[in-house]
């Protein structure tokens, strides 16, 4: 009969083979080691068309709770360096509100650092963001 110690991931079994006359047994021990899995995070989305100097909200959905860092063109977005997710797995979300400083084509990514220490940090796919010229006075 199999026995196991779940906390260690060790399973011990005894195999018995018989040909009808002779019997042979073999004891086996199997160890299962947990590996760190990568967290999943979707590509960011934005709330509206982006304009230079006008606030937009960027949202990401992850498959695990944690802290999210947001980046534009590979540089951290101030005030969006450790945004805690809300909700729970598999739809934990994080949002970042910022004002793009430069018009043109940029890319936004997000990186989640999971609360679960058995999961590793992961960076999202890039969102291409076209930042237009502001058309109104400040």
DSSP file (Angstrom, degrees, kcal/mol; ACC not computed):
  #  RESIDUE AA STRUCTURE BP1 BP2  ACC     N-H-->O    O-->H-N    N-H-->O    O-->H-N    TCO  KAPPA ALPHA  PHI   PSI    X-CA   Y-CA   Z-CA
    1    1 A X              0   0    0      0, 0.0     2,-0.1     0, 0.0    14,-0.0   0.000 360.0 360.0 360.0 138.4    0.0    0.0    0.0
    2    2 A X        -     0   0    0     11,-0.1     2,-0.3     9,-0.0    11,-0.2  -0.433 360.0-174.3 -72.6 145.8    1.3    3.4   -0.8
    3    3 A X  E     -A   12   0A   0      9,-2.7     9,-2.9    -2,-0.1     2,-0.3  -0.941   6.0-176.3-130.7 158.2    2.2    5.8    2.0
    4    4 A X  E     -A   11   0A   0     -2,-0.3     2,-0.5     7,-0.2     7,-0.2  -0.996  31.0-142.0-154.3 157.5    3.3    9.4    1.6
    5    5 A X  E >>> -A   10   0A   0      5,-2.5     5,-1.5    -2,-0.3     4,-1.4  -0.905  19.6-167.9-119.2  97.3    4.5   12.5    3.4
    6    6 A X  T 345S+     0   0    0     -2,-0.5     3,-0.2     1,-0.3    -1,-0.1   0.848  82.5  60.7 -57.8 -38.5    2.8   15.4    1.7
    7    7 A X  T 345S+     0   0    0      1,-0.2    -1,-0.3    -3,-0.1    -2,-0.0   0.801 115.9  32.8 -62.9 -28.3    4.9   18.1    3.3
    8    8 A X  T <45S-     0   0    0     -3,-1.2    -1,-0.2     2,-0.2    -2,-0.2   0.564 103.9-125.1-102.1 -11.9    8.1   16.6    1.8
    9    9 A X  T  <5 +     0   0    0     -4,-1.4    23,-3.3     1,-0.2     2,-0.5   0.805  61.4 143.7  70.4  29.6    6.6   15.3   -1.5
   10   10 A X  E   < -AB   5  31A   0     -5,-1.5    -5,-2.5    21,-0.2     2,-0.5  -0.895  29.0-172.7-107.2 128.4    7.9   11.8   -0.7
   11   11 A X  E     -AB   4  30A   0     19,-3.3    19,-3.5    -2,-0.5     2,-0.5  -0.980   3.8-164.6-120.9 127.2    5.8    8.8   -1.7
   12   12 A X  E     +AB   3  29A   0     -9,-2.9    -9,-2.7    -2,-0.5     2,-0.3  -0.945  13.7 173.2-114.2 130.0    6.8    5.2   -0.7
   13   13 A X  E     - B   0  28A   0     15,-2.6    15,-3.4    -2,-0.5     2,-0.5  -0.939  23.7-144.2-133.6 156.0    5.3    2.2   -2.4
   14   14 A X  E     - B   0  27A   0     -2,-0.3     2,-0.5    13,-0.2    13,-0.2  -0.987  14.3-157.0-120.5 126.1    5.8   -1.5   -2.4
   15   15 A X  E     - B   0  26A   0     11,-3.1    11,-2.4    -2,-0.5     2,-0.4  -0.877   6.7-165.9-104.3 133.3    5.3   -3.5   -5.6
   16   16 A X  E     - B   0  25A   0     -2,-0.5     2,-0.4     9,-0.2     9,-0.2  -0.978   4.0-173.1-122.4 129.7    4.5   -7.2   -5.3
   17   17 A X  E     + B   0  24A   0      7,-3.2     7,-2.8    -2,-0.4     2,-0.4  -0.962   4.0 179.8-123.3 138.4    4.8   -9.5   -8.3
   18   18 A X  E     - B   0  23A   0     -2,-0.4     5,-0.2     5,-0.2    -2,-0.0  -0.999  25.6-165.7-138.8 141.3    3.7  -13.1   -8.4
   19   19 A X        -     0   0    0      3,-1.7     4,-0.1    -2,-0.4    -1,-0.1   0.225  67.9 -91.0-103.0  12.1    3.7  -15.8  -11.1
   20   20 A X  S    S+     0   0    0      2,-0.5     3,-0.1     1,-0.1    -2,-0.0   0.061 122.5  40.1 101.6 -23.4    1.4  -18.0   -9.2
   21   21 A X  S    S+     0   0    0      1,-0.3     2,-0.3     0, 0.0    -1,-0.1   0.681 112.6  44.4-119.0 -46.5    4.2  -19.9   -7.4
   22   22 A X        -     0   0    0      2,-0.0    -3,-1.7     0, 0.0    -2,-0.5  -0.775  63.5-158.1-107.0 148.7    6.9  -17.3   -6.5
   23   23 A X  E     -B   18   0A   0     -2,-0.3     2,-0.4    -5,-0.2    -5,-0.2  -0.982   8.9-177.8-126.6 136.5    6.4  -13.8   -5.0
   24   24 A X  E     -B   17   0A   0     -7,-2.8    -7,-3.2    -2,-0.4     2,-0.3  -0.995   5.7-164.6-132.6 141.5    8.8  -10.9   -5.2
   25   25 A X  E     -B   16   0A   0     -2,-0.4     2,-0.4    -9,-0.2    -9,-0.2  -0.923   3.7-168.8-124.8 151.6    8.5   -7.5   -3.6
   26   26 A X  E     -B   15   0A   0    -11,-2.4   -11,-3.1    -2,-0.3     2,-0.4  -0.985  13.7-144.5-140.6 127.0   10.3   -4.2   -4.3
   27   27 A X  E     -B   14   0A   0     -2,-0.4     2,-0.3   -13,-0.2   -13,-0.2  -0.778  22.4-173.7 -90.5 133.6   10.1   -1.1   -2.1
   28   28 A X  E     -B   13   0A   0    -15,-3.4   -15,-2.6    -2,-0.4     2,-0.4  -0.947  14.7-159.3-127.4 148.3   10.3    2.2   -4.0
   29   29 A X  E     -B   12   0A   0     -2,-0.3     2,-0.5   -17,-0.2   -17,-0.2  -0.995   8.8-168.7-127.5 125.4   10.5    5.8   -2.9
   30   30 A X  E     -B   11   0A   0    -19,-3.5   -19,-3.3    -2,-0.4     2,-0.5  -0.959   4.0-160.9-117.0 127.0    9.5    8.7   -5.3
   31   31 A X  E     -B   10   0A   0     -2,-0.5     2,-0.6   -21,-0.2   -21,-0.2  -0.932   1.5-161.8-109.8 126.4   10.3   12.3   -4.4
   32   32 A X        -     0   0    0    -23,-3.3     2,-0.5    -2,-0.5    -2,-0.0  -0.935   8.5-157.5-108.7 121.5    8.3   15.0   -6.2
   33   33 A X        -     0   0    0     -2,-0.6     2,-0.2   -23,-0.0   -24,-0.1  -0.849  13.7-130.2-103.0 130.2    9.9   18.5   -6.1
   34   34 A X        -     0   0    0     -2,-0.5     2,-0.3     1,-0.0    -2,-0.0  -0.567  23.3-157.3 -75.2 138.0    7.9   21.6   -6.5
   35   35 A X        -     0   0    0     -2,-0.2     2,-0.3    83,-0.0    83,-0.0  -0.866  24.7-102.7-113.9 152.9    9.2   24.1   -9.0
   36   36 A X        -     0   0    0     -2,-0.3     2,-0.3    83,-0.1    83,-0.2  -0.573  37.2-151.0 -72.6 130.8    8.5   27.8   -9.2
   37   37 A X  E     -c  119   0B   0     81,-1.6    83,-2.5    -2,-0.3     2,-0.3  -0.759  18.9-109.2-101.4 149.8    6.0   28.6  -11.9
   38   38 A X  E     -c  120   0B   0     -2,-0.3    83,-0.2    81,-0.2    84,-0.1  -0.568  32.5-120.3 -76.1 138.4    5.9   31.8  -13.8
   39   39 A X        -     0   0    0     81,-2.2     2,-0.4    -2,-0.3    73,-0.1  -0.418  26.2-124.8 -69.8 153.9    3.0   34.1  -13.1
   40   40 A X        +     0   0    0     -2,-0.1    23,-2.4    82,-0.1    24,-0.4  -0.875  31.0 174.6-104.2 136.8    0.8   35.0  -16.0
   41   41 A X  B     -D   62   0C   0     -2,-0.4    84,-0.3    21,-0.2    21,-0.2  -0.990  21.8-135.0-143.0 132.4    0.1   38.6  -16.9
   42   42 A X        -     0   0    0     19,-2.9    82,-0.1    -2,-0.4    68,-0.1  -0.330  38.5 -84.8 -79.9 163.6   -1.8   39.9  -19.9
   43   43 A X        -     0   0    0     81,-0.1    18,-0.2     1,-0.1    -1,-0.1  -0.406  57.2 -98.6 -63.7 145.0   -0.7   42.7  -22.2
   44   44 A X        -     0   0    0     81,-0.6     2,-0.3    64,-0.3    16,-0.2  -0.229  35.1-156.0 -63.8 155.2   -1.7   46.1  -20.7
   45   45 A X  E     -E   59   0C   0     14,-2.3    14,-2.7    -3,-0.1     2,-0.3  -0.923   7.6-137.0-125.8 156.7   -4.8   48.0  -22.0
   46   46 A X  E     -E   58   0C   0     -2,-0.3    12,-0.2    12,-0.2     3,-0.1  -0.842  11.6-133.4-116.6 155.6   -5.6   51.7  -21.8
   47   47 A X  S    S-     0   0    0     10,-1.9     2,-0.3    -2,-0.3    11,-0.1   0.753  80.2 -16.9 -77.4 -26.1   -8.7   53.5  -20.9
   48   48 A X  S    S-     0   0    0      9,-0.2    -1,-0.1     0, 0.0     2,-0.1  -0.950  93.1 -50.0-164.1 175.7   -8.8   56.0  -23.8
   49   49 A X        -     0   0    0     -2,-0.3     2,-0.4     1,-0.1    82,-0.1  -0.391  62.9-122.6 -58.4 136.7   -6.8   57.5  -26.6
   50   50 A X  E     -h  131   0D   0     80,-0.6    82,-2.9    -2,-0.1     2,-0.4  -0.694  30.7-178.1 -90.8 135.7   -3.5   58.9  -25.2
   51   51 A X  E >   -h  132   0D   0      3,-0.5     3,-2.1    -2,-0.4    49,-0.4  -0.978  39.0 -92.8-129.4 145.7   -2.6   62.6  -25.5
   52   52 A X  T 3  S+     0   0    0     80,-2.8    49,-0.2    -2,-0.4     3,-0.1  -0.326 110.9   6.6 -55.8 128.7    0.6   64.3  -24.3
   53   53 A X  T 3  S+     0   0    0     47,-3.4     2,-0.5     1,-0.2    -1,-0.3   0.431 104.3 110.5  79.0  -0.6    0.0   65.8  -20.8
   54   54 A X  S <  S-     0   0    0     -3,-2.1    46,-0.7    46,-0.2    -3,-0.5  -0.923  72.9-111.5-111.6 132.1   -3.5   64.2  -20.4
   55   55 A X  E     + F   0  99C   0     -2,-0.5     2,-0.3    44,-0.2    44,-0.2  -0.287  35.8 179.9 -64.5 138.8   -4.0   61.4  -17.8
   56   56 A X  E     - F   0  98C   0     42,-2.5    42,-2.0    -6,-0.1     2,-0.5  -0.922  22.4-129.5-129.9 159.7   -4.7   57.9  -19.0
   57   57 A X  E     - F   0  97C   0     -2,-0.3   -10,-1.9    40,-0.2     2,-0.4  -0.952  15.7-161.0-114.3 129.4   -5.3   54.7  -17.1
   58   58 A X  E     -EF  46  96C   0     38,-3.3    38,-2.5    -2,-0.5     2,-0.4  -0.913  11.2-169.3-108.0 133.7   -3.4   51.5  -17.9
   59   59 A X  E     -EF  45  95C   0    -14,-2.7   -14,-2.3    -2,-0.4     2,-0.3  -0.960   7.5-175.1-126.4 141.7   -4.8   48.2  -16.6
   60   60 A X  E     - F   0  94C   0     34,-2.2    34,-1.9    -2,-0.4     2,-0.4  -0.966  13.8-147.0-130.3 152.6   -3.3   44.7  -16.5
   61   61 A X  E     - F   0  93C   0     -2,-0.3   -19,-2.9    32,-0.2     2,-0.3  -0.977  18.0-173.6-118.9 130.9   -4.8   41.4  -15.5
   62   62 A X  E     -DF  41  92C   0     30,-3.6    30,-2.2    -2,-0.4   -21,-0.2  -0.815  32.0-128.8-120.0 161.0   -2.7   38.7  -13.8
   63   63 A X  S    S+     0   0    0    -23,-2.4     2,-0.3    -2,-0.3    28,-0.2   0.381  93.8  35.5 -90.3   5.9   -3.4   35.1  -12.8
   64   64 A X  S    S-     0   0    0    -24,-0.4    -1,-0.1    28,-0.2    24,-0.1  -0.989  88.9-101.7-152.5 148.8   -2.1   35.7   -9.3
   65   65 A X        +     0   0    0     -2,-0.3    50,-2.2    49,-0.1    51,-0.5  -0.318  62.7 107.7 -67.5 156.6   -2.1   38.5   -6.7
   66   66 A X  E     -I  114   0D   0     48,-0.3    19,-2.4    49,-0.1     2,-0.4  -0.983  67.3 -56.0 168.2-162.4    1.0   40.6   -6.3
   67   67 A X  E     -IJ 113  84D   0     46,-2.1    46,-3.0    -2,-0.3     2,-0.4  -0.914  45.6-152.9-110.9 137.2    2.7   43.9   -6.9
   68   68 A X  E     -IJ 112  83D   0     15,-2.6    15,-2.8    -2,-0.4     2,-0.4  -0.910   5.8-159.0-116.7 137.0    2.9   45.3  -10.4
   69   69 A X  E     -I  111   0D   0     42,-2.5    42,-2.5    -2,-0.4     2,-0.4  -0.945  13.9-149.4-110.1 134.5    5.4   47.7  -11.9
   70   70 A X  E     -I  110   0D   0     10,-2.4     7,-2.5    -2,-0.4     2,-0.3  -0.839  13.3-169.7-107.0 143.0    4.5   49.7  -15.0
   71   71 A X  E     -IK 109  76D   0     38,-2.8    38,-1.8    -2,-0.4     2,-0.5  -0.965  15.1-159.9-131.8 145.2    7.0   50.8  -17.7
   72   72 A X  E >  S-IK 108  75D   0      3,-2.8     3,-2.0    -2,-0.3    36,-0.2  -0.995  87.8 -12.7-122.9 124.6    6.9   53.1  -20.7
   73   73 A X  T 3  S-     0   0    0     34,-3.4    35,-0.1    -2,-0.5    -1,-0.1   0.827 130.4 -56.2  53.6  34.5    9.7   52.5  -23.3
   74   74 A X  T 3  S+     0   0    0     33,-0.4     2,-0.4     1,-0.2    -1,-0.3   0.416 116.0 111.7  83.0  -1.9   11.4   50.3  -20.7
   75   75 A X  E <  S-K   72   0D   0     -3,-2.0    -3,-2.8     1,-0.0    -1,-0.2  -0.864  75.4-103.8-108.0 140.3   11.5   53.0  -18.0
   76   76 A X  E     -K   71   0D   0     -2,-0.4     2,-0.6    -5,-0.2    -5,-0.3  -0.280  29.3-126.9 -60.9 140.8    9.5   52.9  -14.8
   77   77 A X    >   -     0   0    0     -7,-2.5     3,-1.9     3,-0.3    -7,-0.3  -0.812  31.3-115.1 -88.7 120.6    6.5   55.1  -14.7
   78   78 A X  T 3  S+     0   0    0     -2,-0.6    -1,-0.0     1,-0.3    -7,-0.0  -0.205  99.8  19.9 -54.6 147.0    6.6   57.2  -11.5
   79   79 A X  T 3  S+     0   0    0      1,-0.1    -1,-0.3    17,-0.1    18,-0.2   0.484 113.7  77.4  68.9   5.9    3.8   56.5   -9.0
   80   80 A X    <   +     0   0    0     -3,-1.9   -10,-2.4   -10,-0.2    -3,-0.3  -0.179  57.2 109.4-132.0  40.3    3.3   53.1  -10.6
   81   81 A X  S    S+     0   0    0    -12,-0.2    -1,-0.1     1,-0.2    -3,-0.1   0.716  91.5  12.6 -93.7 -23.2    6.3   51.2   -9.2
   82   82 A X  S    S+     0   0    0     -3,-0.1     2,-0.6   -13,-0.1   -13,-0.2  -0.387  74.7 172.8-153.2  65.6    4.5   48.8   -6.8
   83   83 A X  E     -J   68   0D   0    -15,-2.8   -15,-2.6    -3,-0.3     2,-0.2  -0.680  28.6-133.1 -83.3 120.1    0.8   48.8   -7.5
   84   84 A X  E     -J   67   0D   0     -2,-0.6    11,-0.3   -17,-0.2   -17,-0.2  -0.487  21.7-120.8 -71.7 139.9   -1.0   46.1   -5.5
   85   85 A X        -     0   0    0    -19,-2.4     2,-0.3    -2,-0.2     9,-0.2  -0.400  20.3-146.2 -74.8 157.4   -3.4   44.0   -7.4
   86   86 A X  B     +G   93   0C   0      7,-2.7     7,-2.5    -2,-0.1     2,-0.1  -0.873  61.1  27.6-118.8 158.5   -7.1   43.8   -6.5
   87   87 A X  S    S-     0   0    0     -2,-0.3     2,-0.3     5,-0.2     5,-0.2  -0.409  85.7 -88.2  85.5-168.9   -9.3   40.8   -6.9
   88   88 A X    >   -     0   0    0      3,-0.3     3,-2.1    -2,-0.1   -24,-0.1  -0.828  59.7 -26.8-136.7 173.2   -8.1   37.2   -6.8
   89   89 A X  T 3  S+     0   0    0      1,-0.3   -26,-0.1    -2,-0.3   -25,-0.1  -0.359 118.3  20.2 -60.4 140.2   -6.7   34.5   -9.1
   90   90 A X  T 3  S+     0   0    0    -28,-0.2    -1,-0.3   -50,-0.1   -26,-0.2  -0.932 133.5  36.4 -98.2  15.4   -7.2   34.2  -12.0
   91   91 A X    <   +     0   0    0     -3,-2.1     2,-0.5   -28,-0.2    -3,-0.3  -0.421  66.5 154.7-126.8  60.0   -8.3   37.8  -12.5
   92   92 A X  E     -F   62   0C   0    -30,-2.2   -30,-3.6    -5,-0.2     2,-0.3  -0.744  27.1-161.8 -82.5 129.2   -6.2   40.0  -10.2
   93   93 A X  E     -FG  61  86C   0     -7,-2.5    -7,-2.7    -2,-0.5     2,-0.3  -0.820  16.3-171.9-117.9 154.8   -6.0   43.5  -11.7
   94   94 A X  E     -F   60   0C   0    -34,-1.9   -34,-2.2    -2,-0.3     2,-0.3  -0.994   8.3-160.5-140.2 143.8   -3.7   46.5  -11.3
   95   95 A X  E     -F   59   0C   0     -2,-0.3     2,-0.4   -11,-0.3   -36,-0.2  -0.933   5.8-166.9-128.4 152.1   -4.1   50.0  -12.7
   96   96 A X  E     -F   58   0C   0    -38,-2.5   -38,-3.3    -2,-0.3     2,-0.5  -0.999   5.4-160.7-136.5 129.5   -1.7   52.9  -13.2
   97   97 A X  E     +F   57   0C   0     -2,-0.4     2,-0.3   -40,-0.2   -40,-0.2  -0.956  28.4 143.9-113.2 127.1   -2.7   56.4  -14.0
   98   98 A X  E     -F   56   0C   0    -42,-2.0   -42,-2.5    -2,-0.5     2,-0.6  -0.967  46.4-115.8-153.8 167.7   -0.2   58.8  -15.6
   99   99 A X  E     -F   55   0C   0     -2,-0.3   -44,-0.2   -44,-0.2   -47,-0.1  -0.941  32.0-127.6-111.1 114.6    0.3   61.6  -18.1
  100  100 A X        -     0   0    0    -46,-0.7   -47,-3.4    -2,-0.6   -46,-0.2  -0.384  16.8-160.8 -59.8 134.6    2.4   60.8  -21.1
  101  101 A X        +     0   0    0    -49,-0.2     2,-0.4     1,-0.2    -1,-0.1   0.673  69.9  44.1 -92.6 -19.2    5.1   63.4  -21.4
  102  102 A X  S    S-     0   0    0      2,-0.1    -1,-0.2   -51,-0.0    29,-0.1  -0.988  75.0-133.0-133.3 134.3    6.1   62.9  -25.1
  103  103 A X        +     0   0    0     -2,-0.4     2,-0.3    -3,-0.1    29,-0.2  -0.391  62.8  63.9 -79.0 164.4    3.9   62.4  -28.2
  104  104 A X  E    S- L   0 131D   0     27,-2.8    27,-3.3    -2,-0.1     2,-0.5  -0.764  93.5 -31.1 120.5-167.3    4.7   59.6  -30.7
  105  105 A X  E     + L   0 130D   0     -2,-0.3     2,-0.3    25,-0.2    25,-0.2  -0.780  64.3 162.5 -93.7 128.2    4.7   55.8  -30.6
  106  106 A X  E     - L   0 129D   0     23,-2.8    23,-3.5    -2,-0.5     2,-0.4  -0.841  29.2-129.9-133.8 169.1    5.7   54.2  -27.3
  107  107 A X  E     - L   0 128D   0     -2,-0.3   -34,-3.4    21,-0.2     2,-0.4  -0.988  13.9-157.9-127.8 142.4    5.4   50.8  -25.7
  108  108 A X  E     +IL  72 127D   0     19,-2.4    19,-2.3    -2,-0.4   -64,-0.3  -0.939  14.2 172.8-117.2 136.6    4.0   50.0  -22.3
  109  109 A X  E     -I   71   0D   0    -38,-1.8   -38,-2.8    -2,-0.4     2,-0.3  -0.898  15.2-151.2-132.9 165.7    4.8   46.8  -20.3
  110  110 A X  E     -I   70   0D   0     -2,-0.3    14,-3.2   -40,-0.2     2,-0.4  -0.988   2.9-155.6-137.6 147.1    4.0   45.6  -16.8
  111  111 A X  E     -IM  69 123D   0    -42,-2.5   -42,-2.5    -2,-0.3     2,-0.5  -0.989   9.0-152.3-126.6 126.0    5.9   43.2  -14.5
  112  112 A X  E     -IM  68 122D   0     10,-2.4    10,-1.5    -2,-0.4     2,-0.6  -0.835   6.9-163.3-101.1 134.7    4.2   41.3  -11.7
  113  113 A X  E     -I   67   0D   0    -46,-3.0   -46,-2.1    -2,-0.5     8,-0.1  -0.935  30.9-134.3-109.0 101.9    6.0   40.2   -8.6
  114  114 A X  E     -I   66   0D   0     -2,-0.6   -48,-0.3   -48,-0.2     5,-0.1  -0.177   8.9-139.0 -63.5 147.0    3.6   37.5   -7.2
  115  115 A X  S    S+     0   0    0    -50,-2.2     2,-0.6     2,-0.0   -49,-0.1   0.807  89.7  83.0 -68.7 -31.3    2.7   37.4   -3.5
  116  116 A X  S >  S-     0   0    0    -51,-0.5     3,-1.9     1,-0.1    -2,-0.1  -0.662  73.6-153.1 -77.5 114.8    3.0   33.6   -3.7
  117  117 A X  T 3  S+     0   0    0     -2,-0.6    -1,-0.1     1,-0.3    -2,-0.0   0.514  89.9  69.7 -72.6  -1.8    6.8   32.9   -3.3
  118  118 A X  T 3  S+     0   0    0    -82,-0.1   -81,-1.6     2,-0.1     2,-0.3   0.398  93.1  70.4 -90.6   2.6    6.4   29.7   -5.3
  119  119 A X  E <  S-c   37   0B   0     -3,-1.9     2,-0.3   -83,-0.2   -81,-0.2  -0.903  77.5-134.1-118.2 149.0    5.8   31.8   -8.4
  120  120 A X  E     -c   38   0B   0    -83,-2.5   -81,-2.2    -2,-0.3    -8,-0.1  -0.684  30.0 -93.5-102.4 156.4    8.3   33.9  -10.3
  121  121 A X        -     0   0    0     -2,-0.3     2,-0.3   -83,-0.2    -8,-0.2  -0.284  42.4-166.5 -64.8 149.3    8.0   37.4  -11.6
  122  122 A X  E     -M  112   0D   0    -10,-1.5   -10,-2.4   -84,-0.1     2,-0.4  -0.994  14.5-139.1-141.6 144.5    6.8   37.8  -15.2
  123  123 A X  E     -M  111   0D   0     -2,-0.3   -12,-0.2   -12,-0.2   -82,-0.2  -0.862  25.5-125.5-104.7 140.0    6.8   40.7  -17.7
  124  124 A X        -     0   0    0    -14,-3.2   -82,-0.1    -2,-0.4   -81,-0.1  -0.161  31.0 -89.9 -73.6 169.7    3.8   41.3  -20.0
  125  125 A X        -     0   0    0    -84,-0.3   -81,-0.6     1,-0.1   -15,-0.2  -0.353  57.2 -89.3 -68.2 162.6    3.8   41.6  -23.7
  126  126 A X        -     0   0    0    -83,-0.1     2,-0.6   -17,-0.1   -17,-0.2  -0.528  28.8-151.1 -80.3 142.7    4.2   45.1  -25.1
  127  127 A X  E     - L   0 108D   0    -19,-2.3   -19,-2.4    -2,-0.2     2,-0.5  -0.973  17.1-138.2-106.9 119.9    1.3   47.4  -25.7
  128  128 A X  E     - L   0 107D   0     -2,-0.6     2,-0.5   -21,-0.2   -21,-0.2  -0.678  23.1-165.1 -78.3 128.7    2.0   49.9  -28.5
  129  129 A X  E     - L   0 106D   0    -23,-3.5   -23,-2.8    -2,-0.5     2,-0.7  -0.965  13.6-155.2-123.1 122.3    0.7   53.3  -27.5
  130  130 A X  E     - L   0 105D   0     -2,-0.5     2,-0.7   -25,-0.2   -80,-0.6  -0.862  12.7-160.7 -96.1 113.4    0.3   56.2  -29.9
  131  131 A X  E     -hL  50 104D   0    -27,-3.3   -27,-2.8    -2,-0.7   -80,-0.3  -0.851  11.8-155.0 -99.2 116.6    0.4   59.4  -27.9
  132  132 A X  E     -h   51   0D   0    -82,-2.9   -80,-2.8    -2,-0.7     2,-0.3  -0.334  25.2 -89.9 -87.2 169.2   -1.2   62.3  -29.8
  133  133 A X        -     0   0    0    -82,-0.2     2,-0.1    -2,-0.1    -1,-0.1  -0.598  48.2-107.5 -77.4 135.8   -0.6   66.0  -29.6
  134  134 A X        -     0   0    0     -2,-0.3    -1,-0.1     1,-0.1     4,-0.1  -0.436  28.9-165.9 -66.4 134.4   -2.8   67.7  -27.1
  135  135 A X        +     0   0    0     -2,-0.1     2,-0.3     2,-0.1    -1,-0.1   0.494  62.7  65.8-103.5  -5.1   -5.5   69.8  -28.9
  136  136 A X  S    S-     0   0    0      1,-0.1     2,-0.1     2,-0.0    -2,-0.0  -0.770  87.0-100.1-115.4 162.7   -6.7   71.9  -26.0
  137  137 A X              0   0    0     -2,-0.3    -2,-0.1     1,-0.1    -1,-0.1  -0.425 360.0 360.0 -74.4 153.2   -5.1   74.5  -23.8
  138  138 A X              0   0    0     -2,-0.1    -1,-0.1    -4,-0.1    -2,-0.0   0.466 360.0 360.0 -80.4 360.0   -3.8   73.6  -20.4
